[in-house]
Every structure is written in C-alpha cells, then in structure tokens.
Amino acid sequence: MQSYIDLQKIADELDFDLEDVGMLFEAFLESAYEMLALMQKALEEGDMESLYRAAHALKGSAANLKLEVVENMAKEIELDVRANKKSDYSIRYVHLKSQIEALGTL
C-alpha cells in the first residue's frame, strides 16, 4: 500500500500551491468514498455497468492528483468489467478500498 504522499511534489507537478492541493486531496477522499459506496452497491446487485462507471470516475479523480496506485487499481477494474472478464471483483474492491483508506490516514 502507498504509505506516503508527497503533497508538495504533487503541488509542484500540477503547478498549484500546497494549500490548494491539500483541499483537492480532501475533496478526492470524499469523492473516493462515494465511489466506493457505489462500487459496493453495484457488486451487491451484480450491476456491472454501475461498477464500471464508478471505477472510471475513481480512476479519473486519482489521475488528476497523480495517485497512480489508486488510478491503476481502478483502471484495471474498469477495463476488466468493460471486457466482460470473469474476476472476483469483490476482492479487488477490498484492496482498492484498503488503499484509499490508507491514504485517508496520512
């Protein structure tokens, strides 16, 4: 799991000030938890289209903040759902959720 995020590095890469990146990071976490709730509901209901949409949204949000681990995990789910791959999405969801929760404790 990603155990450290350098907000200053992200600020430099995005050409934002550190305070703005901190606010964006907080907004990301709020949105990420909403997307996780949608993903969990989609998994419970077997709604692969909703799972795809939530993973896609999460991927984009993570990419905007250069959170590559979360971005890649969401992208893999998104692509596999779109390709109708058989997978244990519940396990992958748990790993993604754990990663996001770890970011929330930083």
Backbone as XML, in Angstrom:
<?xml version="1.0"?>
<chain id="A" units="angstrom">
  <residue number="1" name="MET">
    <atom name="N" x="0.818" y="-1.181" z="0.000"/>
    <atom name="CA" x="0.000" y="0.000" z="0.000"/>
    <atom name="C" x="0.861" y="1.243" z="0.000"/>
  </residue>
  <residue number="2" name="GLN">
    <atom name="N" x="0.354" y="2.252" z="-0.649"/>
    <atom name="CA" x="1.044" y="3.527" z="-0.665"/>
    <atom name="C" x="0.967" y="4.110" z="0.737"/>
  </residue>
  <residue number="3" name="SER">
    <atom name="N" x="2.115" y="4.326" z="1.364"/>
    <atom name="CA" x="2.101" y="4.749" z="2.750"/>
    <atom name="C" x="2.508" y="6.205" z="2.925"/>
  </residue>
  <residue number="4" name="TYR">
    <atom name="N" x="2.847" y="6.879" z="1.831"/>
    <atom name="CA" x="3.264" y="8.260" z="1.939"/>
    <atom name="C" x="2.873" y="8.991" z="0.667"/>
  </residue>
  <residue number="5" name="ILE">
    <atom name="N" x="2.332" y="10.156" z="0.851"/>
    <atom name="CA" x="2.017" y="11.006" z="-0.295"/>
    <atom name="C" x="2.724" y="12.324" z="-0.084"/>
  </residue>
  <residue number="6" name="ASP">
    <atom name="N" x="3.480" y="12.727" z="-1.065"/>
    <atom name="CA" x="4.191" y="13.997" z="-1.013"/>
    <atom name="C" x="3.319" y="15.062" z="-1.679"/>
  </residue>
  <residue number="7" name="LEU">
    <atom name="N" x="2.513" y="15.740" z="-0.863"/>
    <atom name="CA" x="1.613" y="16.752" z="-1.404"/>
    <atom name="C" x="2.377" y="17.892" z="-2.063"/>
  </residue>
  <residue number="8" name="GLN">
    <atom name="N" x="3.572" y="18.197" z="-1.551"/>
    <atom name="CA" x="4.370" y="19.264" z="-2.162"/>
    <atom name="C" x="4.803" y="18.863" z="-3.573"/>
  </residue>
  <residue number="9" name="LYS">
    <atom name="N" x="5.179" y="17.613" z="-3.741"/>
    <atom name="CA" x="5.573" y="17.135" z="-5.072"/>
    <atom name="C" x="4.386" y="17.213" z="-6.035"/>
  </residue>
  <residue number="10" name="ILE">
    <atom name="N" x="3.207" y="16.829" z="-5.555"/>
    <atom name="CA" x="2.005" y="16.912" z="-6.383"/>
    <atom name="C" x="1.722" y="18.363" z="-6.733"/>
  </residue>
  <residue number="11" name="ALA">
    <atom name="N" x="1.856" y="19.252" z="-5.760"/>
    <atom name="CA" x="1.634" y="20.682" z="-5.996"/>
    <atom name="C" x="2.593" y="21.192" z="-7.058"/>
  </residue>
  <residue number="12" name="ASP">
    <atom name="N" x="3.855" y="20.799" z="-6.970"/>
    <atom name="CA" x="4.844" y="21.227" z="-7.951"/>
    <atom name="C" x="4.513" y="20.696" z="-9.346"/>
  </residue>
  <residue number="13" name="GLU">
    <atom name="N" x="4.112" y="19.427" z="-9.424"/>
    <atom name="CA" x="3.780" y="18.826" z="-10.712"/>
    <atom name="C" x="2.560" y="19.490" z="-11.352"/>
  </residue>
  <residue number="14" name="LEU">
    <atom name="N" x="1.599" y="19.866" z="-10.515"/>
    <atom name="CA" x="0.368" y="20.472" z="-11.023"/>
    <atom name="C" x="0.464" y="21.992" z="-11.125"/>
  </residue>
  <residue number="15" name="ASP">
    <atom name="N" x="1.561" y="22.552" z="-10.623"/>
    <atom name="CA" x="1.762" y="23.995" z="-10.566"/>
    <atom name="C" x="0.659" y="24.664" z="-9.744"/>
  </residue>
  <residue number="16" name="PHE">
    <atom name="N" x="0.340" y="24.052" z="-8.607"/>
    <atom name="CA" x="-0.629" y="24.573" z="-7.641"/>
    <atom name="C" x="0.114" y="24.873" z="-6.347"/>
  </residue>
  <residue number="17" name="ASP">
    <atom name="N" x="-0.513" y="25.657" z="-5.482"/>
    <atom name="CA" x="0.114" y="25.820" z="-4.172"/>
    <atom name="C" x="-0.315" y="24.670" z="-3.265"/>
  </residue>
  <residue number="18" name="LEU">
    <atom name="N" x="0.456" y="24.477" z="-2.213"/>
    <atom name="CA" x="0.256" y="23.337" z="-1.323"/>
    <atom name="C" x="-1.128" y="23.346" z="-0.683"/>
  </residue>
  <residue number="19" name="GLU">
    <atom name="N" x="-1.617" y="24.507" z="-0.306"/>
    <atom name="CA" x="-2.941" y="24.594" z="0.310"/>
    <atom name="C" x="-4.026" y="24.109" z="-0.644"/>
  </residue>
  <residue number="20" name="ASP">
    <atom name="N" x="-3.928" y="24.493" z="-1.909"/>
    <atom name="CA" x="-4.915" y="24.049" z="-2.898"/>
    <atom name="C" x="-4.866" y="22.537" z="-3.089"/>
  </residue>
  <residue number="21" name="VAL">
    <atom name="N" x="-3.674" y="21.986" z="-3.127"/>
    <atom name="CA" x="-3.545" y="20.542" z="-3.290"/>
    <atom name="C" x="-4.117" y="19.817" z="-2.073"/>
  </residue>
  <residue number="22" name="GLY">
    <atom name="N" x="-3.914" y="20.373" z="-0.891"/>
    <atom name="CA" x="-4.496" y="19.784" z="0.309"/>
    <atom name="C" x="-6.016" y="19.754" z="0.235"/>
  </residue>
  <residue number="23" name="MET">
    <atom name="N" x="-6.601" y="20.847" z="-0.249"/>
    <atom name="CA" x="-8.058" y="20.894" z="-0.404"/>
    <atom name="C" x="-8.519" y="19.912" z="-1.478"/>
  </residue>
  <residue number="24" name="LEU">
    <atom name="N" x="-7.776" y="19.817" z="-2.587"/>
    <atom name="CA" x="-8.120" y="18.868" z="-3.642"/>
    <atom name="C" x="-8.021" y="17.436" z="-3.136"/>
  </residue>
  <residue number="25" name="PHE">
    <atom name="N" x="-7.022" y="17.168" z="-2.316"/>
    <atom name="CA" x="-6.851" y="15.831" z="-1.766"/>
    <atom name="C" x="-8.029" y="15.470" z="-0.870"/>
  </residue>
  <residue number="26" name="GLU">
    <atom name="N" x="-8.465" y="16.409" z="-0.039"/>
    <atom name="CA" x="-9.628" y="16.169" z="0.817"/>
    <atom name="C" x="-10.879" y="15.925" z="-0.026"/>
  </residue>
  <residue number="27" name="ALA">
    <atom name="N" x="-11.045" y="16.710" z="-1.082"/>
    <atom name="CA" x="-12.194" y="16.520" z="-1.986"/>
    <atom name="C" x="-12.105" y="15.162" z="-2.675"/>
  </residue>
  <residue number="28" name="PHE">
    <atom name="N" x="-10.881" y="14.766" z="-3.050"/>
    <atom name="CA" x="-10.694" y="13.454" z="-3.663"/>
    <atom name="C" x="-11.154" y="12.353" z="-2.711"/>
  </residue>
  <residue number="29" name="LEU">
    <atom name="N" x="-10.725" y="12.435" z="-1.452"/>
    <atom name="CA" x="-11.095" y="11.398" z="-0.489"/>
    <atom name="C" x="-12.605" y="11.317" z="-0.319"/>
  </residue>
  <residue number="30" name="GLU">
    <atom name="N" x="-13.255" y="12.450" z="-0.234"/>
    <atom name="CA" x="-14.714" y="12.456" z="-0.099"/>
    <atom name="C" x="-15.369" y="11.784" z="-1.306"/>
  </residue>
  <residue number="31" name="SER">
    <atom name="N" x="-14.916" y="12.159" z="-2.476"/>
    <atom name="CA" x="-15.446" y="11.569" z="-3.709"/>
    <atom name="C" x="-15.110" y="10.082" z="-3.801"/>
  </residue>
  <residue number="32" name="ALA">
    <atom name="N" x="-13.909" y="9.722" z="-3.395"/>
    <atom name="CA" x="-13.483" y="8.325" z="-3.464"/>
    <atom name="C" x="-14.370" y="7.443" z="-2.593"/>
  </residue>
  <residue number="33" name="TYR">
    <atom name="N" x="-14.707" y="7.930" z="-1.400"/>
    <atom name="CA" x="-15.583" y="7.147" z="-0.528"/>
    <atom name="C" x="-16.982" y="7.008" z="-1.140"/>
  </residue>
  <residue number="34" name="GLU">
    <atom name="N" x="-17.437" y="8.038" z="-1.829"/>
    <atom name="CA" x="-18.727" y="7.944" z="-2.526"/>
    <atom name="C" x="-18.658" y="6.907" z="-3.642"/>
  </residue>
  <residue number="35" name="MET">
    <atom name="N" x="-17.563" y="6.917" z="-4.407"/>
    <atom name="CA" x="-17.402" y="5.949" z="-5.489"/>
    <atom name="C" x="-17.280" y="4.530" z="-4.935"/>
  </residue>
  <residue number="36" name="LEU">
    <atom name="N" x="-16.601" y="4.387" z="-3.802"/>
    <atom name="CA" x="-16.503" y="3.067" z="-3.177"/>
    <atom name="C" x="-17.878" y="2.562" z="-2.762"/>
  </residue>
  <residue number="37" name="ALA">
    <atom name="N" x="-18.704" y="3.442" z="-2.229"/>
    <atom name="CA" x="-20.064" y="3.035" z="-1.839"/>
    <atom name="C" x="-20.859" y="2.597" z="-3.063"/>
  </residue>
  <residue number="38" name="LEU">
    <atom name="N" x="-20.705" y="3.327" z="-4.162"/>
    <atom name="CA" x="-21.389" y="2.937" z="-5.402"/>
    <atom name="C" x="-20.872" y="1.603" z="-5.924"/>
  </residue>
  <residue number="39" name="MET">
    <atom name="N" x="-19.569" y="1.395" z="-5.815"/>
    <atom name="CA" x="-18.988" y="0.133" z="-6.262"/>
    <atom name="C" x="-19.499" y="-1.022" z="-5.413"/>
  </residue>
  <residue number="40" name="GLN">
    <atom name="N" x="-19.557" y="-0.827" z="-4.110"/>
    <atom name="CA" x="-20.050" y="-1.887" z="-3.228"/>
    <atom name="C" x="-21.498" y="-2.229" z="-3.563"/>
  </residue>
  <residue number="41" name="LYS">
    <atom name="N" x="-22.311" y="-1.221" z="-3.760"/>
    <atom name="CA" x="-23.719" y="-1.449" z="-4.111"/>
    <atom name="C" x="-23.811" y="-2.187" z="-5.451"/>
  </residue>
  <residue number="42" name="ALA">
    <atom name="N" x="-23.008" y="-1.763" z="-6.425"/>
    <atom name="CA" x="-23.020" y="-2.414" z="-7.730"/>
    <atom name="C" x="-22.629" y="-3.886" z="-7.612"/>
  </residue>
  <residue number="43" name="LEU">
    <atom name="N" x="-21.631" y="-4.169" z="-6.792"/>
    <atom name="CA" x="-21.216" y="-5.562" z="-6.594"/>
    <atom name="C" x="-22.320" y="-6.376" z="-5.938"/>
  </residue>
  <residue number="44" name="GLU">
    <atom name="N" x="-22.963" y="-5.801" z="-4.943"/>
    <atom name="CA" x="-24.056" y="-6.499" z="-4.255"/>
    <atom name="C" x="-25.208" y="-6.803" z="-5.209"/>
  </residue>
  <residue number="45" name="GLU">
    <atom name="N" x="-25.450" y="-5.892" z="-6.157"/>
    <atom name="CA" x="-26.568" y="-6.043" z="-7.082"/>
    <atom name="C" x="-26.173" y="-6.696" z="-8.405"/>
  </residue>
  <residue number="46" name="GLY">
    <atom name="N" x="-24.874" y="-6.968" z="-8.586"/>
    <atom name="CA" x="-24.414" y="-7.546" z="-9.844"/>
    <atom name="C" x="-24.544" y="-6.583" z="-11.010"/>
  </residue>
  <residue number="47" name="ASP">
    <atom name="N" x="-24.479" y="-5.300" z="-10.732"/>
    <atom name="CA" x="-24.646" y="-4.251" z="-11.740"/>
    <atom name="C" x="-23.279" y="-3.841" z="-12.283"/>
  </residue>
  <residue number="48" name="MET">
    <atom name="N" x="-22.843" y="-4.524" z="-13.326"/>
    <atom name="CA" x="-21.512" y="-4.293" z="-13.870"/>
    <atom name="C" x="-21.372" y="-2.920" z="-14.527"/>
  </residue>
  <residue number="49" name="GLU">
    <atom name="N" x="-22.430" y="-2.390" z="-15.081"/>
    <atom name="CA" x="-22.352" y="-1.052" z="-15.692"/>
    <atom name="C" x="-22.082" y="0.004" z="-14.624"/>
  </residue>
  <residue number="50" name="SER">
    <atom name="N" x="-22.743" y="-0.100" z="-13.485"/>
    <atom name="CA" x="-22.503" y="0.846" z="-12.391"/>
    <atom name="C" x="-21.105" y="0.666" z="-11.807"/>
  </residue>
  <residue number="51" name="LEU">
    <atom name="N" x="-20.648" y="-0.563" z="-11.725"/>
    <atom name="CA" x="-19.289" y="-0.824" z="-11.261"/>
    <atom name="C" x="-18.291" y="-0.167" z="-12.204"/>
  </residue>
  <residue number="52" name="TYR">
    <atom name="N" x="-18.519" y="-0.321" z="-13.499"/>
    <atom name="CA" x="-17.650" y="0.292" z="-14.496"/>
    <atom name="C" x="-17.613" y="1.811" z="-14.330"/>
  </residue>
  <residue number="53" name="ARG">
    <atom name="N" x="-18.789" y="2.429" z="-14.226"/>
    <atom name="CA" x="-18.854" y="3.890" z="-14.124"/>
    <atom name="C" x="-18.154" y="4.412" z="-12.866"/>
  </residue>
  <residue number="54" name="ALA">
    <atom name="N" x="-18.356" y="3.737" z="-11.749"/>
    <atom name="CA" x="-17.719" y="4.169" z="-10.503"/>
    <atom name="C" x="-16.202" y="4.002" z="-10.577"/>
  </residue>
  <residue number="55" name="ALA">
    <atom name="N" x="-15.737" y="2.884" z="-11.119"/>
    <atom name="CA" x="-14.293" y="2.664" z="-11.267"/>
    <atom name="C" x="-13.692" y="3.702" z="-12.210"/>
  </residue>
  <residue number="56" name="HIS">
    <atom name="N" x="-14.407" y="4.010" z="-13.279"/>
    <atom name="CA" x="-13.941" y="5.009" z="-14.245"/>
    <atom name="C" x="-13.810" y="6.386" z="-13.582"/>
  </residue>
  <residue number="57" name="ALA">
    <atom name="N" x="-14.812" y="6.774" z="-12.810"/>
    <atom name="CA" x="-14.784" y="8.067" z="-12.130"/>
    <atom name="C" x="-13.649" y="8.124" z="-11.113"/>
  </residue>
  <residue number="58" name="LEU">
    <atom name="N" x="-13.477" y="7.047" z="-10.379"/>
    <atom name="CA" x="-12.415" y="6.988" z="-9.378"/>
    <atom name="C" x="-11.048" y="7.059" z="-10.049"/>
  </residue>
  <residue number="59" name="LYS">
    <atom name="N" x="-10.900" y="6.369" z="-11.141"/>
    <atom name="CA" x="-9.642" y="6.397" z="-11.892"/>
    <atom name="C" x="-9.297" y="7.821" z="-12.297"/>
  </residue>
  <residue number="60" name="GLY">
    <atom name="N" x="-10.264" y="8.539" z="-12.832"/>
    <atom name="CA" x="-10.024" y="9.908" z="-13.275"/>
    <atom name="C" x="-9.669" y="10.835" z="-12.135"/>
  </residue>
  <residue number="61" name="SER">
    <atom name="N" x="-10.367" y="10.706" z="-11.032"/>
    <atom name="CA" x="-10.076" y="11.546" z="-9.865"/>
    <atom name="C" x="-8.663" y="11.291" z="-9.342"/>
  </residue>
  <residue number="62" name="ALA">
    <atom name="N" x="-8.292" y="10.028" z="-9.273"/>
    <atom name="CA" x="-6.956" y="9.679" z="-8.800"/>
    <atom name="C" x="-5.888" y="10.183" z="-9.766"/>
  </residue>
  <residue number="63" name="ALA">
    <atom name="N" x="-6.146" y="10.086" z="-11.046"/>
    <atom name="CA" x="-5.180" y="10.546" z="-12.047"/>
    <atom name="C" x="-4.946" y="12.045" z="-11.928"/>
  </residue>
  <residue number="64" name="ASN">
    <atom name="N" x="-6.002" y="12.789" z="-11.653"/>
    <atom name="CA" x="-5.871" y="14.242" z="-11.527"/>
    <atom name="C" x="-4.910" y="14.644" z="-10.418"/>
  </residue>
  <residue number="65" name="LEU">
    <atom name="N" x="-4.791" y="13.807" z="-9.397"/>
    <atom name="CA" x="-3.887" y="14.102" z="-8.275"/>
    <atom name="C" x="-2.612" y="13.262" z="-8.307"/>
  </residue>
  <residue number="66" name="LYS">
    <atom name="N" x="-2.377" y="12.598" z="-9.416"/>
    <atom name="CA" x="-1.162" y="11.793" z="-9.574"/>
    <atom name="C" x="-1.074" y="10.655" z="-8.562"/>
  </residue>
  <residue number="67" name="LEU">
    <atom name="N" x="-2.236" y="10.125" z="-8.159"/>
    <atom name="CA" x="-2.283" y="8.991" z="-7.223"/>
    <atom name="C" x="-2.301" y="7.708" z="-8.047"/>
  </residue>
  <residue number="68" name="GLU">
    <atom name="N" x="-1.135" y="7.349" z="-8.541"/>
    <atom name="CA" x="-1.014" y="6.299" z="-9.543"/>
    <atom name="C" x="-1.466" y="4.926" z="-9.061"/>
  </residue>
  <residue number="69" name="VAL">
    <atom name="N" x="-1.236" y="4.594" z="-7.806"/>
    <atom name="CA" x="-1.628" y="3.270" z="-7.307"/>
    <atom name="C" x="-3.143" y="3.123" z="-7.376"/>
  </residue>
  <residue number="70" name="VAL">
    <atom name="N" x="-3.860" y="4.119" z="-6.859"/>
    <atom name="CA" x="-5.326" y="4.083" z="-6.896"/>
    <atom name="C" x="-5.806" y="4.136" z="-8.340"/>
  </residue>
  <residue number="71" name="GLU">
    <atom name="N" x="-5.207" y="5.014" z="-9.121"/>
    <atom name="CA" x="-5.584" y="5.132" z="-10.539"/>
    <atom name="C" x="-5.469" y="3.788" z="-11.246"/>
  </residue>
  <residue number="72" name="ASN">
    <atom name="N" x="-4.350" y="3.110" z="-11.052"/>
    <atom name="CA" x="-4.124" y="1.833" z="-11.744"/>
    <atom name="C" x="-5.058" y="0.735" z="-11.264"/>
  </residue>
  <residue number="73" name="MET">
    <atom name="N" x="-5.332" y="0.701" z="-9.973"/>
    <atom name="CA" x="-6.245" y="-0.313" z="-9.444"/>
    <atom name="C" x="-7.652" y="-0.114" z="-10.013"/>
  </residue>
  <residue number="74" name="ALA">
    <atom name="N" x="-8.114" y="1.143" z="-10.023"/>
    <atom name="CA" x="-9.446" y="1.440" z="-10.563"/>
    <atom name="C" x="-9.484" y="1.171" z="-12.067"/>
  </residue>
  <residue number="75" name="LYS">
    <atom name="N" x="-8.401" y="1.502" z="-12.755"/>
    <atom name="CA" x="-8.332" y="1.286" z="-14.198"/>
    <atom name="C" x="-8.424" y="-0.197" z="-14.540"/>
  </residue>
  <residue number="76" name="GLU">
    <atom name="N" x="-7.742" y="-1.039" z="-13.778"/>
    <atom name="CA" x="-7.793" y="-2.482" z="-14.026"/>
    <atom name="C" x="-9.212" y="-3.014" z="-13.863"/>
  </residue>
  <residue number="77" name="ILE">
    <atom name="N" x="-9.896" y="-2.560" z="-12.819"/>
    <atom name="CA" x="-11.288" y="-2.983" z="-12.631"/>
    <atom name="C" x="-12.131" y="-2.489" z="-13.797"/>
  </residue>
  <residue number="78" name="GLU">
    <atom name="N" x="-11.978" y="-1.222" z="-14.129"/>
    <atom name="CA" x="-12.748" y="-0.621" z="-15.230"/>
    <atom name="C" x="-12.556" y="-1.408" z="-16.534"/>
  </residue>
  <residue number="79" name="LEU">
    <atom name="N" x="-11.322" y="-1.659" z="-16.896"/>
    <atom name="CA" x="-11.040" y="-2.340" z="-18.160"/>
    <atom name="C" x="-11.546" y="-3.781" z="-18.159"/>
  </residue>
  <residue number="80" name="ASP">
    <atom name="N" x="-11.377" y="-4.469" z="-17.038"/>
    <atom name="CA" x="-11.829" y="-5.858" z="-16.970"/>
    <atom name="C" x="-13.349" y="-5.962" z="-17.019"/>
  </residue>
  <residue number="81" name="VAL">
    <atom name="N" x="-14.035" y="-5.038" z="-16.359"/>
    <atom name="CA" x="-15.502" y="-5.035" z="-16.431"/>
    <atom name="C" x="-15.933" y="-4.784" z="-17.865"/>
  </residue>
  <residue number="82" name="ARG">
    <atom name="N" x="-15.322" y="-3.809" z="-18.505"/>
    <atom name="CA" x="-15.693" y="-3.460" z="-19.877"/>
    <atom name="C" x="-15.449" y="-4.629" z="-20.823"/>
  </residue>
  <residue number="83" name="ALA">
    <atom name="N" x="-14.393" y="-5.412" z="-20.551"/>
    <atom name="CA" x="-14.053" y="-6.560" z="-21.398"/>
    <atom name="C" x="-14.823" y="-7.815" z="-20.997"/>
  </residue>
  <residue number="84" name="ASN">
    <atom name="N" x="-15.740" y="-7.688" z="-20.034"/>
    <atom name="CA" x="-16.529" y="-8.813" z="-19.529"/>
    <atom name="C" x="-15.660" y="-9.948" z="-18.998"/>
  </residue>
  <residue number="85" name="LYS">
    <atom name="N" x="-14.522" y="-9.597" z="-18.414"/>
    <atom name="CA" x="-13.646" y="-10.610" z="-17.834"/>
    <atom name="C" x="-14.249" y="-11.159" z="-16.559"/>
  </residue>
  <residue number="86" name="LYS">
    <atom name="N" x="-14.111" y="-12.444" z="-16.389"/>
    <atom name="CA" x="-14.521" y="-13.074" z="-15.138"/>
    <atom name="C" x="-13.440" y="-12.780" z="-14.107"/>
  </residue>
  <residue number="87" name="SER">
    <atom name="N" x="-13.848" y="-12.244" z="-12.986"/>
    <atom name="CA" x="-12.899" y="-11.880" z="-11.945"/>
    <atom name="C" x="-13.642" y="-11.802" z="-10.624"/>
  </residue>
  <residue number="88" name="ASP">
    <atom name="N" x="-12.907" y="-11.943" z="-9.550"/>
    <atom name="CA" x="-13.505" y="-11.734" z="-8.237"/>
    <atom name="C" x="-13.365" y="-10.250" z="-7.919"/>
  </residue>
  <residue number="89" name="TYR">
    <atom name="N" x="-14.301" y="-9.484" z="-8.425"/>
    <atom name="CA" x="-14.270" y="-8.043" z="-8.249"/>
    <atom name="C" x="-14.410" y="-7.643" z="-6.791"/>
  </residue>
  <residue number="90" name="SER">
    <atom name="N" x="-15.028" y="-8.477" z="-5.988"/>
    <atom name="CA" x="-15.183" y="-8.159" z="-4.563"/>
    <atom name="C" x="-13.826" y="-8.073" z="-3.875"/>
  </residue>
  <residue number="91" name="ILE">
    <atom name="N" x="-12.940" y="-8.990" z="-4.195"/>
    <atom name="CA" x="-11.599" y="-8.966" z="-3.603"/>
    <atom name="C" x="-10.834" y="-7.743" z="-4.094"/>
  </residue>
  <residue number="92" name="ARG">
    <atom name="N" x="-10.954" y="-7.460" z="-5.348"/>
    <atom name="CA" x="-10.262" y="-6.299" z="-5.901"/>
    <atom name="C" x="-10.807" y="-5.005" z="-5.316"/>
  </residue>
  <residue number="93" name="TYR">
    <atom name="N" x="-12.104" y="-4.975" z="-5.079"/>
    <atom name="CA" x="-12.733" y="-3.824" z="-4.435"/>
    <atom name="C" x="-12.161" y="-3.637" z="-3.030"/>
  </residue>
  <residue number="94" name="VAL">
    <atom name="N" x="-12.027" y="-4.712" z="-2.284"/>
    <atom name="CA" x="-11.489" y="-4.635" z="-0.923"/>
    <atom name="C" x="-10.067" y="-4.083" z="-0.942"/>
  </residue>
  <residue number="95" name="HIS">
    <atom name="N" x="-9.251" y="-4.511" z="-1.880"/>
    <atom name="CA" x="-7.882" y="-4.000" z="-1.987"/>
    <atom name="C" x="-7.887" y="-2.508" z="-2.324"/>
  </residue>
  <residue number="96" name="LEU">
    <atom name="N" x="-8.745" y="-2.125" z="-3.243"/>
    <atom name="CA" x="-8.843" y="-0.711" z="-3.617"/>
    <atom name="C" x="-9.320" y="0.120" z="-2.430"/>
  </residue>
  <residue number="97" name="LYS">
    <atom name="N" x="-10.318" y="-0.362" z="-1.737"/>
    <atom name="CA" x="-10.842" y="0.335" z="-0.565"/>
    <atom name="C" x="-9.750" y="0.486" z="0.499"/>
  </residue>
  <residue number="98" name="SER">
    <atom name="N" x="-8.987" y="-0.560" z="0.730"/>
    <atom name="CA" x="-7.891" y="-0.507" z="1.707"/>
    <atom name="C" x="-6.857" y="0.549" z="1.326"/>
  </residue>
  <residue number="99" name="GLN">
    <atom name="N" x="-6.559" y="0.610" z="0.051"/>
    <atom name="CA" x="-5.588" y="1.597" z="-0.426"/>
    <atom name="C" x="-6.105" y="3.015" z="-0.170"/>
  </residue>
  <residue number="100" name="ILE">
    <atom name="N" x="-7.354" y="3.255" z="-0.472"/>
    <atom name="CA" x="-7.922" y="4.590" z="-0.277"/>
    <atom name="C" x="-8.010" y="4.916" z="1.218"/>
  </residue>
  <residue number="101" name="GLU">
    <atom name="N" x="-8.406" y="3.943" z="2.023"/>
    <atom name="CA" x="-8.451" y="4.172" z="3.472"/>
    <atom name="C" x="-7.068" y="4.493" z="4.017"/>
  </residue>
  <residue number="102" name="ALA">
    <atom name="N" x="-6.035" y="3.862" z="3.489"/>
    <atom name="CA" x="-4.668" y="4.159" z="3.915"/>
    <atom name="C" x="-4.303" y="5.599" z="3.567"/>
  </residue>
  <residue number="103" name="LEU">
    <atom name="N" x="-4.744" y="6.067" z="2.415"/>
    <atom name="CA" x="-4.472" y="7.450" z="2.035"/>
    <atom name="C" x="-5.188" y="8.417" z="2.983"/>
  </residue>
  <residue number="104" name="GLY">
    <atom name="N" x="-6.355" y="8.024" z="3.434"/>
    <atom name="CA" x="-7.125" y="8.871" z="4.316"/>
    <atom name="C" x="-6.535" y="9.026" z="5.702"/>
  </residue>
  <residue number="105" name="THR">
    <atom name="N" x="-5.570" y="8.189" z="6.050"/>
    <atom name="CA" x="-4.947" y="8.279" z="7.372"/>
    <atom name="C" x="-3.636" y="9.043" z="7.338"/>
  </residue>
  <residue number="106" name="LEU">
    <atom name="N" x="-3.282" y="9.522" z="6.177"/>
    <atom name="CA" x="-1.999" y="10.237" z="6.064"/>
    <atom name="C" x="-2.095" y="11.638" z="6.596"/>
  </residue>
</chain>
